Amino acid sequence: MAVALRNSLIQKSSSLVKVLDDVWQGIMATNEKCLKMSKKIGTHSGVFHCDEVLACFMLKQLPLYRDADIIRTRDEAILSTCDIVVDVGAVYDPSTHRFDHHQRSFNETLSSVRPDLVKNKFIKLSSAGLIYAHYGLEVIAEICKTKDICLDSASLKCLFTYIYDIFVEEMDAIDNGVPMYPEGKPLYRINTNLSSRVGKMNLKWNEPEKLSSIDSLFHKAMSYVGAEFQQCVLEAATDWWPAREIVRKSIKQRKEIHPSGEIFILEDRCPWKDHLYAIEEELGIEGELKFVVFHDMSGSWRVQGIPVQPDSFICRVFLHRSWRGVRDQDLSDVAGIKDCVFCHSTGFIGGNQTKEGAIEMALKSLNAATIDKE
């Protein structure tokens, strides 16, 4: 009987241990979930702008803040409980995760915060630019992971600069009230007009103001901005970046086309303008290239003057003056070149049925430009 009693107690003890173990595992799982959910991103309440909307979206791409709550307030006591604060609080201190840009003492640019990655950036950062400067590499990598895109360090750094140029920089400039044309050359480009679109997502002046409504609109704006930012990153990784090596190879082979090295050929049609300026700098040949010849989707060939900057129609050298606005056989007769298709009225681009004809158009235009200079 004593043995039976002992066995019964052992069985009950084992059951109790299992129950306690299950309770403990539940407590640990709950604590882990609470810990994960306890992260808080602070930003200001009231009217929202594109910069803090984008900043919050970027933070939520990171594993550390993916499940974080967004606290919108101007109460410093509440902000002090947040794990990271953007666009409010008048403090920029990465060591305490405070990222505001409104204080008078703030003059940081992407080049001053990340001199290891970017040079010659002079536009003051907004909260979007600050978060991008400190976390952008990781944000890009995380977005690319969602599509199983793996980037090496060099590729990631190039994408970092490119995405800032075409997406984030305009948010910084607009939020800080930087004029686009203080002189002749624009300081930045507006590629998305996203700041204006986000501004229209706020409550109208004559709508009743409810905290729940404003916060709901903020989250709607964050999803809207985030989708556009994600698309920009993925297009840059899958469309823009793969063209870099194609353009580099073509430029390196330029003297096989003509000894001057002023013409290069793209056998594969791809984005080339942004790559060209970077590769020219890399090879120490800034300004040397004058024309690009590339295969058109229709099967013919195009010859285009290299613009002085990517979004300009002002070319380093234009096509021959006497050809401009002329087409087909009339153009072939004037140019003395077979199979001409057209020359734009401004002379920035033209076409020919053959690659050889397009190259000849470039060479005759170069010779004419040389004569004009003399």
Disulfide bonds with the S-S distance in Angstrom:
none
